[in-house]
């Protein structure tokens, strides 16, 4: 299942993540333990960002395989 988040803060990374935009979230247990999320950002690459910059989005069942 694909996990996504919405950006709610970007003051330290305005060129990399945009407010109110949906981003794909990748699983990273090590980052999670440090309060970070691994997100595919505007560059198309995955980077670590503070968890407080995002909120999770629950997709309906019809959208989880997209």
N, CA, C and O atoms as a Tripos MOL2 file, in Angstrom:
@<TRIPOS>MOLECULE
protein
  264   263    66     0     0
PROTEIN
NO_CHARGES

@<TRIPOS>ATOM
      1 N           0.8390   -1.1900    0.0000 N.3       1 UNK1
      2 CA          0.0000    0.0000    0.0000 C.3       1 UNK1
      3 C           0.8790    1.2470    0.0000 C.2       1 UNK1
      4 O           1.8470    1.3310    0.7560 O.2       1 UNK1
      5 N           0.5440    2.1980   -0.8380 N.am      2 UNK2
      6 CA          1.2990    3.4370   -0.9210 C.3       2 UNK2
      7 C           0.8740    4.3700    0.2140 C.2       2 UNK2
      8 O          -0.3120    4.5370    0.4960 O.2       2 UNK2
      9 N           1.8730    4.9680    0.8530 N.am      3 UNK3
     10 CA          1.5990    5.9410    1.9080 C.3       3 UNK3
     11 C           1.9160    7.3300    1.3790 C.2       3 UNK3
     12 O           2.9060    7.5310    0.6750 O.2       3 UNK3
     13 N           1.0500    8.2970    1.7340 N.am      4 UNK4
     14 CA          1.2670    9.6740    1.3130 C.3       4 UNK4
     15 C           1.0710   10.6080    2.5020 C.2       4 UNK4
     16 O           0.3950   10.2760    3.4760 O.2       4 UNK4
     17 N           1.6790   11.7800    2.3930 N.am      5 UNK5
     18 CA          1.5810   12.8140    3.4190 C.3       5 UNK5
     19 C           1.3510   14.1570    2.7320 C.2       5 UNK5
     20 O           1.6510   14.3180    1.5490 O.2       5 UNK5
     21 N           0.8190   15.1120    3.4790 N.am      6 UNK6
     22 CA          0.6510   16.4780    2.9790 C.3       6 UNK6
     23 C           1.6010   17.3820    3.7490 C.2       6 UNK6
     24 O           1.7070   17.3040    4.9730 O.2       6 UNK6
     25 N           2.2900   18.2410    3.0060 N.am      7 UNK7
     26 CA          3.2230   19.1900    3.6080 C.3       7 UNK7
     27 C           2.4450   20.3240    4.2840 C.2       7 UNK7
     28 O           1.6060   20.9740    3.6600 O.2       7 UNK7
     29 N           2.7390   20.5490    5.5720 N.am      8 UNK8
     30 CA          2.0810   21.6370    6.3060 C.3       8 UNK8
     31 C           3.0750   22.7000    6.7700 C.2       8 UNK8
     32 O           2.6730   23.7560    7.2590 O.2       8 UNK8
     33 N           4.3700   22.4240    6.6180 N.am      9 UNK9
     34 CA          5.4250   23.3820    6.9630 C.3       9 UNK9
     35 C           6.5800   23.1770    5.9890 C.2       9 UNK9
     36 O           6.8530   22.0520    5.5700 O.2       9 UNK9
     37 N           7.2540   24.2640    5.6310 N.am     10 UNK10
     38 CA          8.4130   24.1230    4.7450 C.3      10 UNK10
     39 C           9.4460   25.2320    4.9320 C.2      10 UNK10
     40 O          10.2870   25.4310    4.0560 O.2      10 UNK10
     41 N           9.4070   25.9470    6.0320 N.am     11 UNK11
     42 CA         10.2490   27.1320    6.1880 C.3      11 UNK11
     43 C          11.7410   26.8710    5.9920 C.2      11 UNK11
     44 O          12.4620   27.7760    5.5720 O.2      11 UNK11
     45 N          12.2170   25.6880    6.2770 N.am     12 UNK12
     46 CA         13.6400   25.3940    6.0870 C.3      12 UNK12
     47 C          13.9450   24.7940    4.7210 C.2      12 UNK12
     48 O          15.1140   24.6740    4.3560 O.2      12 UNK12
     49 N          12.9200   24.4130    3.9560 N.am     13 UNK13
     50 CA         13.1120   23.7290    2.6760 C.3      13 UNK13
     51 C          12.1350   24.2180    1.5960 C.2      13 UNK13
     52 O          11.5050   23.3880    0.9410 O.2      13 UNK13
     53 N          11.9870   25.5270    1.3890 N.am     14 UNK14
     54 CA         10.9560   26.0120    0.4680 C.3      14 UNK14
     55 C          11.1500   25.5790   -0.9900 C.2      14 UNK14
     56 O          10.1710   25.5060   -1.7330 O.2      14 UNK14
     57 N          12.3640   25.2960   -1.4110 N.am     15 UNK15
     58 CA         12.5990   24.8610   -2.7900 C.3      15 UNK15
     59 C          12.3810   23.3610   -2.9580 C.2      15 UNK15
     60 O          12.2290   22.8750   -4.0790 O.2      15 UNK15
     61 N          12.3660   22.6300   -1.8490 N.am     16 UNK16
     62 CA         12.3000   21.1660   -1.9160 C.3      16 UNK16
     63 C          10.9130   20.5990   -1.6670 C.2      16 UNK16
     64 O          10.5470   19.5770   -2.2470 O.2      16 UNK16
     65 N          10.1370   21.2530   -0.8100 N.am     17 UNK17
     66 CA          8.7790   20.7930   -0.5030 C.3      17 UNK17
     67 C           7.8340   21.9920   -0.4970 C.2      17 UNK17
     68 O           8.1770   23.0680   -0.0050 O.2      17 UNK17
     69 N           6.6420   21.7880   -1.0510 N.am     18 UNK18
     70 CA          5.6610   22.8630   -1.1730 C.3      18 UNK18
     71 C           4.5020   22.6530   -0.2050 C.2      18 UNK18
     72 O           4.0320   21.5320   -0.0120 O.2      18 UNK18
     73 N           4.0510   23.7430    0.3960 N.am     19 UNK19
     74 CA          2.9160   23.6880    1.3070 C.3      19 UNK19
     75 C           1.6760   23.1450    0.6080 C.2      19 UNK19
     76 O           1.4290   23.4420   -0.5610 O.2      19 UNK19
     77 N           0.8980   22.3440    1.3370 N.am     20 UNK20
     78 CA         -0.3730   21.7690    0.8820 C.3      20 UNK20
     79 C          -0.2250   20.7980   -0.2860 C.2      20 UNK20
     80 O          -1.2190   20.4600   -0.9290 O.2      20 UNK20
     81 N           0.9710   20.3500   -0.5680 N.am     21 UNK21
     82 CA          1.1860   19.3820   -1.6430 C.3      21 UNK21
     83 C           1.3110   17.9770   -1.0610 C.2      21 UNK21
     84 O           1.8500   17.7870    0.0290 O.2      21 UNK21
     85 N           0.8070   17.0060   -1.8030 N.am     22 UNK22
     86 CA          0.8650   15.6030   -1.3860 C.3      22 UNK22
     87 C           2.1820   14.9970   -1.8660 C.2      22 UNK22
     88 O           2.5900   15.1820   -3.0120 O.2      22 UNK22
     89 N           2.8350   14.2710   -0.9620 N.am     23 UNK23
     90 CA          4.1070   13.6230   -1.2780 C.3      23 UNK23
     91 C           4.0470   12.1450   -0.9200 C.2      23 UNK23
     92 O           3.3720   11.7450    0.0280 O.2      23 UNK23
     93 N           4.7640   11.3480   -1.6940 N.am     24 UNK24
     94 CA          4.8670    9.9160   -1.4130 C.3      24 UNK24
     95 C           5.8440    9.7060   -0.2690 C.2      24 UNK24
     96 O           6.9200   10.3030   -0.2260 O.2      24 UNK24
     97 N           5.4470    8.8490    0.6500 N.am     25 UNK25
     98 CA          6.2400    8.5360    1.8350 C.3      25 UNK25
     99 C           6.8440    7.1480    1.6760 C.2      25 UNK25
    100 O           6.1390    6.1970    1.3360 O.2      25 UNK25
    101 N           8.1490    7.0290    1.9200 N.am     26 UNK26
    102 CA          8.8290    5.7420    1.8650 C.3      26 UNK26
    103 C           9.0970    5.2540    3.2810 C.2      26 UNK26
    104 O           9.3560    6.0480    4.1850 O.2      26 UNK26
    105 N           9.0360    3.9710    3.4600 N.am     27 UNK27
    106 CA          9.2770    3.3840    4.7730 C.3      27 UNK27
    107 C          10.7550    3.4740    5.1290 C.2      27 UNK27
    108 O          11.6160    3.1230    4.3230 O.2      27 UNK27
    109 N          11.0460    3.9460    6.3400 N.am     28 UNK28
    110 CA         12.4260    4.0350    6.8300 C.3      28 UNK28
    111 C          12.3710    4.0070    8.3530 C.2      28 UNK28
    112 O          12.1810    5.0430    8.9920 O.2      28 UNK28
    113 N          12.5370    2.8330    8.9260 N.am     29 UNK29
    114 CA         12.4190    2.6830   10.3830 C.3      29 UNK29
    115 C          13.4620    3.4880   11.1400 C.2      29 UNK29
    116 O          13.1730    4.0500   12.1960 O.2      29 UNK29
    117 N          14.6620    3.5430   10.6060 N.am     30 UNK30
    118 CA         15.7300    4.3020   11.2610 C.3      30 UNK30
    119 C          15.3790    5.7880   11.3320 C.2      30 UNK30
    120 O          15.5480    6.4200   12.3740 O.2      30 UNK30
    121 N          14.8910    6.3400   10.2240 N.am     31 UNK31
    122 CA         14.4890    7.7480   10.1920 C.3      31 UNK31
    123 C          13.3280    7.9900   11.1420 C.2      31 UNK31
    124 O          13.3020    8.9920   11.8560 O.2      31 UNK31
    125 N          12.3620    7.0670   11.1510 N.am     32 UNK32
    126 CA         11.1940    7.1990   12.0130 C.3      32 UNK32
    127 C          11.5980    7.3070   13.4880 C.2      32 UNK32
    128 O          11.0120    8.0860   14.2400 O.2      32 UNK32
    129 N          12.5820    6.5370   13.8890 N.am     33 UNK33
    130 CA         13.0650    6.5840   15.2790 C.3      33 UNK33
    131 C          13.6810    7.9340   15.6210 C.2      33 UNK33
    132 O          13.7400    8.3180   16.7890 O.2      33 UNK33
    133 N          14.1410    8.6510   14.5980 N.am     34 UNK34
    134 CA         14.7700    9.9610   14.7990 C.3      34 UNK34
    135 C          13.8080   11.1210   14.5790 C.2      34 UNK34
    136 O          14.2230   12.2800   14.5880 O.2      34 UNK34
    137 N          12.5120   10.8160   14.3780 N.am     35 UNK35
    138 CA         11.5260   11.8750   14.1770 C.3      35 UNK35
    139 C          11.5280   12.4380   12.7730 C.2      35 UNK35
    140 O          11.0940   13.5680   12.5500 O.2      35 UNK35
    141 N          12.0220   11.6430   11.8120 N.am     36 UNK36
    142 CA         12.1080   12.0780   10.4240 C.3      36 UNK36
    143 C          11.2520   11.1920    9.5300 C.2      36 UNK36
    144 O          10.9160   10.0640    9.8890 O.2      36 UNK36
    145 N          10.9060   11.7210    8.3600 N.am     37 UNK37
    146 CA         10.1870   10.9600    7.3450 C.3      37 UNK37
    147 C          11.0020   10.9770    6.0580 C.2      37 UNK37
    148 O          11.6200   11.9880    5.7250 O.2      37 UNK37
    149 N          11.0040    9.8650    5.3370 N.am     38 UNK38
    150 CA         11.6730    9.7970    4.0290 C.3      38 UNK38
    151 C          10.6050   10.0500    2.9690 C.2      38 UNK38
    152 O           9.7030    9.2380    2.7640 O.2      38 UNK38
    153 N          10.7300   11.2010    2.2990 N.am     39 UNK39
    154 CA          9.7210   11.6830    1.3600 C.3      39 UNK39
    155 C          10.3540   11.8870   -0.0160 C.2      39 UNK39
    156 O          11.4970   12.3340   -0.1140 O.2      39 UNK39
    157 N           9.6220   11.5630   -1.0660 N.am     40 UNK40
    158 CA         10.0710   11.8960   -2.4220 C.3      40 UNK40
    159 C           9.6600   13.3450   -2.6680 C.2      40 UNK40
    160 O           8.4730   13.6580   -2.7650 O.2      40 UNK40
    161 N          10.6520   14.2170   -2.7680 N.am     41 UNK41
    162 CA         10.3710   15.6590   -2.8360 C.3      41 UNK41
    163 C          10.3380   16.1700   -4.2770 C.2      41 UNK41
    164 O          10.2460   15.3800   -5.2170 O.2      41 UNK41
    165 N          10.4130   17.4840   -4.4460 N.am     42 UNK42
    166 CA         10.3090   18.1210   -5.7580 C.3      42 UNK42
    167 C          11.4300   17.7240   -6.7090 C.2      42 UNK42
    168 O          11.2720   17.8390   -7.9240 O.2      42 UNK42
    169 N          12.5490   17.2650   -6.1860 N.am     43 UNK43
    170 CA         13.6620   16.8440   -7.0460 C.3      43 UNK43
    171 C          13.4110   15.4720   -7.6530 C.2      43 UNK43
    172 O          14.0980   15.0650   -8.5900 O.2      43 UNK43
    173 N          12.4170   14.7560   -7.1110 N.am     44 UNK44
    174 CA         12.1380   13.3990   -7.5650 C.3      44 UNK44
    175 C          12.9470   12.3600   -6.8180 C.2      44 UNK44
    176 O          12.8180   11.1620   -7.0720 O.2      44 UNK44
    177 N          13.7790   12.8160   -5.8980 N.am     45 UNK45
    178 CA         14.6010   11.9270   -5.0700 C.3      45 UNK45
    179 C          14.0150   11.8600   -3.6680 C.2      45 UNK45
    180 O          13.2250   12.7180   -3.2750 O.2      45 UNK45
    181 N          14.4070   10.8310   -2.9140 N.am     46 UNK46
    182 CA         13.9110   10.7400   -1.5380 C.3      46 UNK46
    183 C          14.9230   11.3520   -0.5790 C.2      46 UNK46
    184 O          16.1250   11.1050   -0.6740 O.2      46 UNK46
    185 N          14.4080   12.1580    0.3490 N.am     47 UNK47
    186 CA         15.2140   12.8270    1.3640 C.3      47 UNK47
    187 C          14.4770   12.7680    2.6920 C.2      47 UNK47
    188 O          13.2750   12.5100    2.7440 O.2      47 UNK47
    189 N          15.2170   13.0100    3.7590 N.am     48 UNK48
    190 CA         14.6400   13.0190    5.0980 C.3      48 UNK48
    191 C          14.2120   14.4230    5.4860 C.2      48 UNK48
    192 O          14.9370   15.3950    5.2730 O.2      48 UNK48
    193 N          13.0060   14.5090    6.0680 N.am     49 UNK49
    194 CA         12.4660   15.7790    6.5530 C.3      49 UNK49
    195 C          11.8620   15.5590    7.9280 C.2      49 UNK49
    196 O          11.4630   14.4420    8.2580 O.2      49 UNK49
    197 N          11.7890   16.6160    8.7400 N.am     50 UNK50
    198 CA         11.1600   16.4750   10.0600 C.3      50 UNK50
    199 C           9.7010   16.0240    9.9340 C.2      50 UNK50
    200 O           8.9650   16.5150    9.0790 O.2      50 UNK50
    201 N           9.2980   15.1020   10.7780 N.am     51 UNK51
    202 CA          7.9200   14.5860   10.7790 C.3      51 UNK51
    203 C           6.9070   15.7090   10.9620 C.2      51 UNK51
    204 O           5.8100   15.6510   10.4060 O.2      51 UNK51
    205 N           7.2680   16.7390   11.7460 N.am     52 UNK52
    206 CA          6.3280   17.8250   12.0360 C.3      52 UNK52
    207 C           5.9790   18.6640   10.7940 C.2      52 UNK52
    208 O           5.0870   19.5090   10.8580 O.2      52 UNK52
    209 N           6.6620   18.4420    9.6810 N.am     53 UNK53
    210 CA          6.3880   19.1730    8.4510 C.3      53 UNK53
    211 C           5.2610   18.5500    7.6300 C.2      53 UNK53
    212 O           4.8500   19.1110    6.6150 O.2      53 UNK53
    213 N           4.7550   17.3830    8.0680 N.am     54 UNK54
    214 CA          3.7740   16.6380    7.2860 C.3      54 UNK54
    215 C           2.6590   16.0700    8.1580 C.2      54 UNK54
    216 O           2.8320   15.8650    9.3590 O.2      54 UNK54
    217 N           1.5240   15.8220    7.5330 N.am     55 UNK55
    218 CA          0.4500   15.0700    8.1720 C.3      55 UNK55
    219 C           0.1060   13.9020    7.2460 C.2      55 UNK55
    220 O           0.1220   14.0470    6.0230 O.2      55 UNK55
    221 N          -0.2030   12.7540    7.8310 N.am     56 UNK56
    222 CA         -0.5400   11.5860    7.0000 C.3      56 UNK56
    223 C          -1.8940   11.7400    6.3300 C.2      56 UNK56
    224 O          -2.7800   12.4320    6.8310 O.2      56 UNK56
    225 N          -2.0360   11.0890    5.1980 N.am     57 UNK57
    226 CA         -3.2970   11.0950    4.4450 C.3      57 UNK57
    227 C          -3.7510    9.6450    4.3220 C.2      57 UNK57
    228 O          -2.9720    8.7750    3.9320 O.2      57 UNK57
    229 N          -5.0080    9.3910    4.6540 N.am     58 UNK58
    230 CA         -5.5720    8.0560    4.4900 C.3      58 UNK58
    231 C          -6.3480    8.0470    3.1830 C.2      58 UNK58
    232 O          -7.3510    8.7450    3.0340 O.2      58 UNK58
    233 N          -5.8670    7.2460    2.2390 N.am     59 UNK59
    234 CA         -6.5050    7.1640    0.9260 C.3      59 UNK59
    235 C          -7.6270    6.1320    0.9450 C.2      59 UNK59
    236 O          -7.5320    5.1320    1.6570 O.2      59 UNK59
    237 N          -8.6870    6.3600    0.1720 N.am     60 UNK60
    238 CA         -9.7380    5.3550    0.0650 C.3      60 UNK60
    239 C          -9.1780    4.1080   -0.6260 C.2      60 UNK60
    240 O          -8.1950    4.1980   -1.3610 O.2      60 UNK60
    241 N          -9.7850    2.9710   -0.3980 N.am     61 UNK61
    242 CA         -9.3210    1.7010   -0.9390 C.3      61 UNK61
    243 C          -9.1130    1.7090   -2.4440 C.2      61 UNK61
    244 O          -8.2270    1.0160   -2.9430 O.2      61 UNK61
    245 N          -9.9030    2.4710   -3.1710 N.am     62 UNK62
    246 CA         -9.7850    2.4920   -4.6230 C.3      62 UNK62
    247 C          -8.5090    3.1880   -5.0950 C.2      62 UNK62
    248 O          -8.1180    3.0290   -6.2510 O.2      62 UNK62
    249 N          -7.8570    3.9510   -4.2280 N.am     63 UNK63
    250 CA         -6.6740    4.7260   -4.6250 C.3      63 UNK63
    251 C          -5.3590    4.1260   -4.1450 C.2      63 UNK63
    252 O          -4.2960    4.6030   -4.5390 O.2      63 UNK63
    253 N          -5.3970    3.1210   -3.3270 N.am     64 UNK64
    254 CA         -4.1640    2.6290   -2.7070 C.3      64 UNK64
    255 C          -3.2520    1.8950   -3.6700 C.2      64 UNK64
    256 O          -2.0560    1.7850   -3.3980 O.2      64 UNK64
    257 N          -3.7540    1.3940   -4.7710 N.am     65 UNK65
    258 CA         -2.9080    0.6750   -5.7180 C.3      65 UNK65
    259 C          -2.3780    1.5330   -6.8520 C.2      65 UNK65
    260 O          -1.7220    1.0170   -7.7560 O.2      65 UNK65
    261 N          -2.6440    2.8180   -6.8250 N.am     66 UNK66
    262 CA         -2.2400    3.7150   -7.9190 C.3      66 UNK66
    263 C          -0.7780    4.0260   -7.8060 C.2      66 UNK66
    264 O          -0.2390    4.7650   -8.6300 O.2      66 UNK66
@<TRIPOS>BOND
     1     1     2 1
     2     2     3 1
     3     3     4 2
     4     3     5 am
     5     5     6 1
     6     6     7 1
     7     7     8 2
     8     7     9 am
     9     9    10 1
    10    10    11 1
    11    11    12 2
    12    11    13 am
    13    13    14 1
    14    14    15 1
    15    15    16 2
    16    15    17 am
    17    17    18 1
    18    18    19 1
    19    19    20 2
    20    19    21 am
    21    21    22 1
    22    22    23 1
    23    23    24 2
    24    23    25 am
    25    25    26 1
    26    26    27 1
    27    27    28 2
    28    27    29 am
    29    29    30 1
    30    30    31 1
    31    31    32 2
    32    31    33 am
    33    33    34 1
    34    34    35 1
    35    35    36 2
    36    35    37 am
    37    37    38 1
    38    38    39 1
    39    39    40 2
    40    39    41 am
    41    41    42 1
    42    42    43 1
    43    43    44 2
    44    43    45 am
    45    45    46 1
    46    46    47 1
    47    47    48 2
    48    47    49 am
    49    49    50 1
    50    50    51 1
    51    51    52 2
    52    51    53 am
    53    53    54 1
    54    54    55 1
    55    55    56 2
    56    55    57 am
    57    57    58 1
    58    58    59 1
    59    59    60 2
    60    59    61 am
    61    61    62 1
    62    62    63 1
    63    63    64 2
    64    63    65 am
    65    65    66 1
    66    66    67 1
    67    67    68 2
    68    67    69 am
    69    69    70 1
    70    70    71 1
    71    71    72 2
    72    71    73 am
    73    73    74 1
    74    74    75 1
    75    75    76 2
    76    75    77 am
    77    77    78 1
    78    78    79 1
    79    79    80 2
    80    79    81 am
    81    81    82 1
    82    82    83 1
    83    83    84 2
    84    83    85 am
    85    85    86 1
    86    86    87 1
    87    87    88 2
    88    87    89 am
    89    89    90 1
    90    90    91 1
    91    91    92 2
    92    91    93 am
    93    93    94 1
    94    94    95 1
    95    95    96 2
    96    95    97 am
    97    97    98 1
    98    98    99 1
    99    99   100 2
   100    99   101 am
   101   101   102 1
   102   102   103 1
   103   103   104 2
   104   103   105 am
   105   105   106 1
   106   106   107 1
   107   107   108 2
   108   107   109 am
   109   109   110 1
   110   110   111 1
   111   111   112 2
   112   111   113 am
   113   113   114 1
   114   114   115 1
   115   115   116 2
   116   115   117 am
   117   117   118 1
   118   118   119 1
   119   119   120 2
   120   119   121 am
   121   121   122 1
   122   122   123 1
   123   123   124 2
   124   123   125 am
   125   125   126 1
   126   126   127 1
   127   127   128 2
   128   127   129 am
   129   129   130 1
   130   130   131 1
   131   131   132 2
   132   131   133 am
   133   133   134 1
   134   134   135 1
   135   135   136 2
   136   135   137 am
   137   137   138 1
   138   138   139 1
   139   139   140 2
   140   139   141 am
   141   141   142 1
   142   142   143 1
   143   143   144 2
   144   143   145 am
   145   145   146 1
   146   146   147 1
   147   147   148 2
   148   147   149 am
   149   149   150 1
   150   150   151 1
   151   151   152 2
   152   151   153 am
   153   153   154 1
   154   154   155 1
   155   155   156 2
   156   155   157 am
   157   157   158 1
   158   158   159 1
   159   159   160 2
   160   159   161 am
   161   161   162 1
   162   162   163 1
   163   163   164 2
   164   163   165 am
   165   165   166 1
   166   166   167 1
   167   167   168 2
   168   167   169 am
   169   169   170 1
   170   170   171 1
   171   171   172 2
   172   171   173 am
   173   173   174 1
   174   174   175 1
   175   175   176 2
   176   175   177 am
   177   177   178 1
   178   178   179 1
   179   179   180 2
   180   179   181 am
   181   181   182 1
   182   182   183 1
   183   183   184 2
   184   183   185 am
   185   185   186 1
   186   186   187 1
   187   187   188 2
   188   187   189 am
   189   189   190 1
   190   190   191 1
   191   191   192 2
   192   191   193 am
   193   193   194 1
   194   194   195 1
   195   195   196 2
   196   195   197 am
   197   197   198 1
   198   198   199 1
   199   199   200 2
   200   199   201 am
   201   201   202 1
   202   202   203 1
   203   203   204 2
   204   203   205 am
   205   205   206 1
   206   206   207 1
   207   207   208 2
   208   207   209 am
   209   209   210 1
   210   210   211 1
   211   211   212 2
   212   211   213 am
   213   213   214 1
   214   214   215 1
   215   215   216 2
   216   215   217 am
   217   217   218 1
   218   218   219 1
   219   219   220 2
   220   219   221 am
   221   221   222 1
   222   222   223 1
   223   223   224 2
   224   223   225 am
   225   225   226 1
   226   226   227 1
   227   227   228 2
   228   227   229 am
   229   229   230 1
   230   230   231 1
   231   231   232 2
   232   231   233 am
   233   233   234 1
   234   234   235 1
   235   235   236 2
   236   235   237 am
   237   237   238 1
   238   238   239 1
   239   239   240 2
   240   239   241 am
   241   241   242 1
   242   242   243 1
   243   243   244 2
   244   243   245 am
   245   245   246 1
   246   246   247 1
   247   247   248 2
   248   247   249 am
   249   249   250 1
   250   250   251 1
   251   251   252 2
   252   251   253 am
   253   253   254 1
   254   254   255 1
   255   255   256 2
   256   255   257 am
   257   257   258 1
   258   258   259 1
   259   259   260 2
   260   259   261 am
   261   261   262 1
   262   262   263 1
   263   263   264 2
@<TRIPOS>SUBSTRUCTURE
     1 UNK1         2 RESIDUE 1 A UNK
     2 UNK2         6 RESIDUE 1 A UNK
     3 UNK3        10 RESIDUE 1 A UNK
     4 UNK4        14 RESIDUE 1 A UNK
     5 UNK5        18 RESIDUE 1 A UNK
     6 UNK6        22 RESIDUE 1 A UNK
     7 UNK7        26 RESIDUE 1 A UNK
     8 UNK8        30 RESIDUE 1 A UNK
     9 UNK9        34 RESIDUE 1 A UNK
    10 UNK10       38 RESIDUE 1 A UNK
    11 UNK11       42 RESIDUE 1 A UNK
    12 UNK12       46 RESIDUE 1 A UNK
    13 UNK13       50 RESIDUE 1 A UNK
    14 UNK14       54 RESIDUE 1 A UNK
    15 UNK15       58 RESIDUE 1 A UNK
    16 UNK16       62 RESIDUE 1 A UNK
    17 UNK17       66 RESIDUE 1 A UNK
    18 UNK18       70 RESIDUE 1 A UNK
    19 UNK19       74 RESIDUE 1 A UNK
    20 UNK20       78 RESIDUE 1 A UNK
    21 UNK21       82 RESIDUE 1 A UNK
    22 UNK22       86 RESIDUE 1 A UNK
    23 UNK23       90 RESIDUE 1 A UNK
    24 UNK24       94 RESIDUE 1 A UNK
    25 UNK25       98 RESIDUE 1 A UNK
    26 UNK26      102 RESIDUE 1 A UNK
    27 UNK27      106 RESIDUE 1 A UNK
    28 UNK28      110 RESIDUE 1 A UNK
    29 UNK29      114 RESIDUE 1 A UNK
    30 UNK30      118 RESIDUE 1 A UNK
    31 UNK31      122 RESIDUE 1 A UNK
    32 UNK32      126 RESIDUE 1 A UNK
    33 UNK33      130 RESIDUE 1 A UNK
    34 UNK34      134 RESIDUE 1 A UNK
    35 UNK35      138 RESIDUE 1 A UNK
    36 UNK36      142 RESIDUE 1 A UNK
    37 UNK37      146 RESIDUE 1 A UNK
    38 UNK38      150 RESIDUE 1 A UNK
    39 UNK39      154 RESIDUE 1 A UNK
    40 UNK40      158 RESIDUE 1 A UNK
    41 UNK41      162 RESIDUE 1 A UNK
    42 UNK42      166 RESIDUE 1 A UNK
    43 UNK43      170 RESIDUE 1 A UNK
    44 UNK44      174 RESIDUE 1 A UNK
    45 UNK45      178 RESIDUE 1 A UNK
    46 UNK46      182 RESIDUE 1 A UNK
    47 UNK47      186 RESIDUE 1 A UNK
    48 UNK48      190 RESIDUE 1 A UNK
    49 UNK49      194 RESIDUE 1 A UNK
    50 UNK50      198 RESIDUE 1 A UNK
    51 UNK51      202 RESIDUE 1 A UNK
    52 UNK52      206 RESIDUE 1 A UNK
    53 UNK53      210 RESIDUE 1 A UNK
    54 UNK54      214 RESIDUE 1 A UNK
    55 UNK55      218 RESIDUE 1 A UNK
    56 UNK56      222 RESIDUE 1 A UNK
    57 UNK57      226 RESIDUE 1 A UNK
    58 UNK58      230 RESIDUE 1 A UNK
    59 UNK59      234 RESIDUE 1 A UNK
    60 UNK60      238 RESIDUE 1 A UNK
    61 UNK61      242 RESIDUE 1 A UNK
    62 UNK62      246 RESIDUE 1 A UNK
    63 UNK63      250 RESIDUE 1 A UNK
    64 UNK64      254 RESIDUE 1 A UNK
    65 UNK65      258 RESIDUE 1 A UNK
    66 UNK66      262 RESIDUE 1 A UNK
